[in-house]
């Protein structure tokens, strides 16, 4: 439960006294001396409550109550009244105030009302989050496609990481979708209703980094290709990460950040700060069985966006797609789907090969990938593909594949 209290009073001595009372009770007062100062702190994502004096120069507590209700009707506003202002307080309750307190108020009474309001606010935000989850479903299942074992492992890892509040490092080859995975982590986290700010690390200035961190407060800031972050910005990010109550940082990289840190190409302290939780996105070539699902999905999106009828996707087309290694990963497959949807063919027309030849290419690529995964260990690769040893070796011989080539 949040402990934030937006304390609004034009009298500096009263603000200080009330602030001290709240701090002694373990609460976190955020002070403002006027309507103008206070209004900028009020948003639907504000997880605290408002404690405001009624009588203030300019716009008073009633104006602040009206503003708060316009922004978020379920944000608790507690009004402070002076002696003889009880009728005004009753008017405030009728207008939607959470409660009112008469100044000077007993510390215990003040804390009791504020804590009750904070509990109410916490329940409101929790219910909103649960409703959003119900409406959106499981973001990992909705946005991360594939039926392969690696795809399911990726979804499970993202769900587990999202439940923590720790920094996350998302690793994957170019085009693998680090930004999308970062967004899913955010959507599955407790901060799903708060800001998600995406920034490219390349050329990012310290001012832009600080601004992004501030805008993402309480939410998530994603740094795309963090290895490109300027050394000065790396030091600043270290400092920002040490500040309490800031944004959660999720960083994406296509490079071996560990090796860069060891070789002096990246701040090692920052690397260890970011590498608390790691998510690795498997390359398309590692899960070729997911290509038909991904390609159909991308074609459907392209046709919907361009208002085009969906073309037939034959097994011949899928075989040609699965015969490729896709060094550009999901991005390259998406581009091929867009071309296909517009009738421009796929990325590779298979060099005129027939279906049998294309299927042979697919089989060869699966054999090679299994050997790569197991460091050239043929027996382990055969078990992985659920093939008898003799059948596996026969296929290796037919395709001219030598296990020792892939031994590490």
TORDREN-506314 format. One record per residue: residue in one letter; z, y, x of N, C-alpha, C in turn. Coordinates in steps of 0.2 Angstrom, whole numbers, plus 5000, padded with zeros to 4 digits. Layout:
aZYXZYXZYX;...
END
This chain:
x500049945004500050005000500050065004;x499650115003499550175006500250215006;x500350255010500950305010500750375010;x500150395009499850465009500150505003;x500350565004500550604999500250675001;x499750704997499450764998499950814995;x500350854999500850894997500550974997;x500551004991500251064990500851114988;x500951164992501451224990501251284994;x501251344991501051404995501651424999;x502251404998502851425002502951375008;x502851405014502851365020503551325021;x504151365019504751325020504851275015;x504651275009504651225004504251165006;x503651185009503251125011503551085017;x503851125021504151095027504751045025;x505151075020505751035018505550975014;x505050985009504850925006504450875010;x504050895015503750855020504250815024;x504850845026505350805030505650755025;x505750775019506050725014505550665014;x504950675013504450615012504450575019;x504450615025504350575031504950535032;x505550555030506150515031506150455027;x505750455021505750395017505150355019;x504850365025504350325028503650345025;x503550395021502950415018502550465023;x501950475021501450505026501250575022;x501550635023501350695020500750725023;x500350745019499750785021499750855018;x499950905021500150975018499551015017;x499551055012499051115011499451165007;x499251225009499551285006499251325000;x498651294998498351324992497851274989;x497551284983497051244980496451234985;x496251284988495651284992495751234998;x496351235001496551185006496551115003;x496851104998496951044995496351004992;x495951044989495351014985494950964990;x494850984996494350955001494650885002;x495350875001495550805003495550754997;x495350784991495350744985494650704984;x494650644984494050604983494150544979;x493650504976493850444973494050394978;x493950394984494250354989494950364992;x495150424990495850444993496350394990;x496750364995497150314993497850334992;x497950394992498650424991498750454984;x499250504984499450534978499450614979;x499450654974499550724975500250744972;x500550784976501150814974501050894975;x501050934969500851004969501351044965;x501451104968501851154964501351184959;x501651204953501251234948501051304949;x501551344951501451414952501251434959;x500551444960500251464967499851524966;x499751564971499251624970498551594969;x498151634966497451604965497451554960;x497151494962497051434957497751404958;x498051384952498751354952498751284952;x499251254951499351174950498951144945;x498851184939498451164933497751154935;x497551204939496851204941496751144946;x497251124950497151074955497151004951;x497551004946497650944941496950934938;x496650984935495950984932495450954937;x495450984943494950964948495050894950;x495650874951495850804953495550754948;x495650774941495450724936494750724936;x494350784937493650784937493350734943;x493750734948493450694954493650614953;x494250604951494550534949495050544944;x494950524938495350524932496050484933;x495950434938496550394939496950404945;x496850464948497250494954497850524951;x498450494953499050524951499250594954;x499450634949499550704951500250724949;x500750734953501450754951501550824952;x501750854947501850934947502550954948;x502651004953503351034954503451094950;x503951104947504051154943504651194945;x504651264944505251304946505751304940;x506251334941506751334936506551374930;x506551344924506351374917505651364916;x505251324920504551304919504451234916;x504951214913504951144909504351144904;x504351194900503751194895503051194899;x503051224904502351214908502251144910;x502851114913502751044915502550994910;x502851004904502650964898501950974896;x501651034897500951054896500551014901;x500851014907500450974912500450894911;x500950874908500950804906500450784901;x500450834896499950824891499250824894;x499150864899498450874902498350814907;x498750764908498650704912499050704918;x499550744919499950734925500350674925;x500450644931500750574931501550584930;x501850644932502550654931502650724933;x503250754932503450814935504150814937;x504350854942504950864945505150934945;x505850954944506051024944506351034951;x506151094954506351114960507051154959;x507551144964507551104969507651034967;x507350984969507450914967507850874972;x508150824969508550774973508050734977;x508150724984507750684988507650614985;x508150584982508050514980507550514974;x507650564969507250574963506550584966;x506450624971505750644973505350574976;x505750544980505450484983505350434978;x505750424973505650374968505050384964;x504950444962504350464958503650454962;x503750474968503150474973502950394974;x503450354975503350284977503050254971;x503250274965503050244958502250264958;x502150324959501450344959500950314964;x501250294970500850264975500750194973;x501250154970501050094968500550094962;x500550144958500050144953499350154956;x499350194961498650214964498450144968;x498850114971498650054974498350004970;x498649994964498449944959497749964956;x497650034955497050054953496450044958;x496550054964496050044969495949964970;x496449924970496349854970495949824965;x496049854959495749834953494949854953;x494849914956494149934957493849894962;x494149874967493849834972493649764969;x494149734965494049664962493449674958;x493349724954492849734949492149744953;x492149774958491549784962491349714965;x491849674967491649614970491349564965;x491649574959491449534953490749554951;x490549614951489949644950489349624955;x489649624961489149614967489049544969;x489549504967489649434969489749434977;x489649374980489849374987489249404991;x489349454994488849494998488549445003;x488949405006488649355011488149305008;x488249285002487749234999487149274996;x487349344994486749384991486249404996;x486549425003486149465007485949425014;x486349365015486149325021485849255019;x485149255019484849195016484749135021;x484649075018484549015022484948965020;x484748905020485048845018485248795024;x485048825030485248785036485948785038;x486148735042486848735044487048795048;x486548825052486748885056486848945051;x486448945046486449005041487148995037;x487348935035488048935032488548955037;x488548935043489048945048489049025049;x488449055049488449135049488849165043;x488649145037489049165032489749155032;x489949095034490649085034491049125040;x490649135045490949185050491049255048;x490549275045490549345042491149355037;x491249305033491749315028492449315031;x492549275037493149265040493249335044;x492749365047492849425051493049485046;x492649485040492749535035493549545033;x493849485033494549485030495049525035;x494849525042495249565047495149635047;x495549675050495449745051495149765058;x495049705062494949715069494149735070;x494049765076493349785078492949725079;x492249735078491849675077491249685082;x491049635086490449645090489949595087;x489349615085488849575082488249565087;x488149505089487649495094487049455091;x486449475093485849445091485249465094;x484649435094484049455097483749505093;x483249545097482949605093482649575086;x482749615081482449595075482849555071;x483449535073483849475070484349505064;x484349575064484749605058485449615059;x485649645065486349665066486549715061;x486149765059486349815054486549785047;x486149735045486249705039486949665039;x487049625044487649585045488249635045;x488149695048488749735048488849765041;x488349775038488449805031488849745026;x488649685027488949635024489649625026;x489849635032490549635034490949685030;x490649745030490949805026491049785019;x490549765016490549745009491049695007;x491149645011491649595010492349615012;x492449675015493149695018493549735012;x494149745014494549785009494349855009;x493849885013493649955013492949955010;x492749905006492049905003491949964999;x492450004996492250064992492350124996;x492450115002492450175007491850185011;x491750235015491150255018490950195023;x490250185023489950145028489450195032;x489550205038489150255042488850215047;x488150225048487750195053487450245058;x487550235064487350275069486950235075;x486450265077486050235083486450255089;x486650215094487050225100486550265105;x485950255105485550285110485450355109;x485650395114485550465113486150505109;x486650465107487150485103487650535107;x487750595104488150645108488850635106;x489350655110490050655108490250685102;x489850745100490050775094489750735088;x489250705089488950665083489350605082;x489650575088490050515087490750535084;x491050585086491650605083491550625075;x490950655074490850675067490750605062;x490350555065490250495062490950455061;x491350465066492050425065492450465060;x492450525059492750565054492550545047;x491850545047491550535040491650465038;x491750415042491950345041492650335040;x493050385040493850375040494050325034;x494350275035494550225030494050175029;x493450185031492950135030492650105037;x492050105037491750065043491150105046;x491150115053490650145057490250095061;x489650085060489250045063488850075069;x488850055075488450075081487950025082;x487350055081486750005082486550005090;x486549955093486349945100486849985104;x487449965104488049995107487949995115;x487549955118487449955125487050015127;x486750045123486350115125486850175124;x487450165123487950225122488050255129;x487950315129488050355135488750345138;x488850345145489550335148490050375145;x489850445144490350495142490550475135;x490050455131490250435124490650365123;x490550325128490950265129491650285130;x491850325134492550345135492850385129;x492350425125492650455119492750405114;x492350355113492450295108493050255110;x493250245116493850215118494450255115;x494450325116494950365113494950365106;x494450365102494350365095494650295092;x494550245096494850175094495550175094;x495850215098496650215099496950265094;x496550295090496850345085497050305079;x497650305076497850265071497550295064;x497450245060497150265053496450285053;x496050275058495350295058494850245055;x494250245057493750195054493750135058;x493550085055493450015059492750025062;x492750005068492050005072491749935072;x491149935070490749875070490149885075;x490049855080489549865085489049815085;x488349835086487849785086487549785093;x487249735096486949735102486449675103;x485849685106485449635108485449615115;x485949645119486049635126486649585127;x486649565133487249525135487849575137;x488249595133488649655134489249635139;x489349565139489849535144489649545151;x488949525152488749535159488649605161;x488449645156488349715158489049745160;x489649725156490249755158490449725165;x490349665166490549635173490149665178;x489449695177489049715182489149795183;x489549825179489649895179489149935175;x488749905170488349935166488649955159;x489249935158489549955152490349955153;x490650005150491350015151491749945149;x492049915154492349845152492949855147;x493349915148493849925143493649925136;x493049965135492749965128492449905126;x492149865131491949795129492449755126;x493049755129493549705127493849735120;x493849805119494049835113493649815107;x492949805108492449795103492449715102;x492549675107492449605107493049565104;x493449595100494049565097493749505092;x493249525088492949475083492249475085;x491949425086491249415087490849375082;x490249405080489749365076489149365080;x488849305080488249285083487749275078;x487149305078486649295073486149245076;x486049185073485549135076484849165076;x484449145081483749165081483349125075;x482849155073482349115068482149045071;x481949045078481748985080482248925080;x482948945080483448905080483548875073;x483248905068483348875061482748885057;x482248845060481548855057481548825049;x482048785048482048765041482148815036;x482448875038482548935034481948975033;x481448965037480849015036480549015029;x480448955026480148955019480549005014;x481248995015481649035010481649105012;x481649125018481649195020480949225019;x480349185020479749215019479649225011;x479849185007479749195000480149254998;x480749265000481149314998480849385001;x480549385007480249445009479549465005;x479249415004478549425000478749444993;x479249424990479449444983479649524983;x480049534989480249604989479649654990;x479149634995478549674996478149684990;x478149624986477749634980478049674975;x478749674974479049714969479049794971;x479049804978479049874980478349904979;x477849864980477149884980476849874973;x477249844968476949834961476349784962;x476449734966475849684967476049614964;x475549584961475749514959475849464965;x476349424964476549374969475949324971;x475749324977475249274979475549204979;x475149154979475349084980475549074987;x476149044989476349024996476248954996;x475748924999475548855000475948825006;x476048765006476348725011475948735018;x475248745017474848765023475148825026;x475248875022475448945025476148935028;x476648895025477248885027477248845034;x476848795034476748755041476548805046;x476048845045475848895050476448935053;x476848965048477449005049477948965053;x478048905052478548865055478348845062;x477748845063477448825070477548885075;x477748945073477848995078478649005079;x478749035085479449045088479749115085;x479349155083479549225080480049255085;x479849285090480249315095480549385092;x480149405087480449465083480849455078;x481049385077481549365072481349395065;x481949405061481849425054481349485053;x481349535057480949595057480249575057;x480049525062479349505062479149465056;x479549425054479449385048479349425042;x479749475041479649525036479049565036;x478849585042478149615043477549565041;x477649505043477149455041477149445033;x477749445030477749445023477449505019;x477549555022477249625019476449615020;x476149595025475449585026475149535021;x475549475021475349425016475349445009;x475849485007475849515000475249554998;x475049595004474449645003473849605004;x473849545005473149505006472849515013;x473249535017473049545024473149485029;x473349425026473549365030474149365033;x474349315037475049315040474949345047;x475549335051475549365058475049325062;x475049255061474649215065474249165060;x473649165060473249115056473249045058;x473549025063473648955066473048935070;x472648985072472048975077471648925074;x471548925067471048875064471248805064;x471948785066472148725066472248695059;x472148625058472248595051472948585050;x473148565044473848555042474148505047;x473848445049474148395053474348425060;x473848465063474048505069474548555069;x474648585063475148635062475848605062;x475848545058476448505057476648485064;x476248465068476348435075476648495079;x476448555078476748615082477448625079;x477548615073478248625070478748565073;x478448505073478848455076479048465083;x478548485087478648495094479148555095;x479148605091479648655092480348635090;x480448595085481048565083481348525089;x480948485092481148445097481448485103;x481048535105481148575110481848615109;x481948635103482548675101483148635101;x483048575099483648525100483848515107;x483348505111483448495118483848555121;x483548615119483848675122484648685120;x484748665113485448665111485948625115;x485648565117486048515120485948515128;x485648565131485548565138485148515141;x484648485137484248435140484548365139;x485048355135485348295134484948255128;x484548215130484148185125484548145119;x485048105121485448065116485748115111;x486048165114486348215109485848245105;x485248265107484748295103484448245098;x484448185100484148135095484648125089;x485348125091485848125086485848185081;x485748245084485648305081485148305075;x484548275077483948275073483948215069;x484548165069484548105065483948065066;x483748055073483248005074483447955079;x483247885078483347835083483147855090;x483447835095483347855102482547835103;x482347775101481647755103481147805100;x481247815093480847865089480847935093;x481447955095481448025098481048025104;x481147975109480747965115480047965114;x479847925109479147915107478847985105;x479248025101478948095099478948135106;x479448135110479448175116478748165120;x478648095121478048075125477448095121;x477348095115476748115111476648185112;x477148225112477048305113477148325120;x477248285125477248305132477848345133;x478448325130479048365131479448325136;x479748355141480148325146480848355145;x481348305144482048335143482348375149;x482148345155482448375161482248455162;x481748475158481548545158482048585155;x482448565151482948605147483648595149;x483748555155484448545157484648605161;x485348625159485548685162485948675169;
END
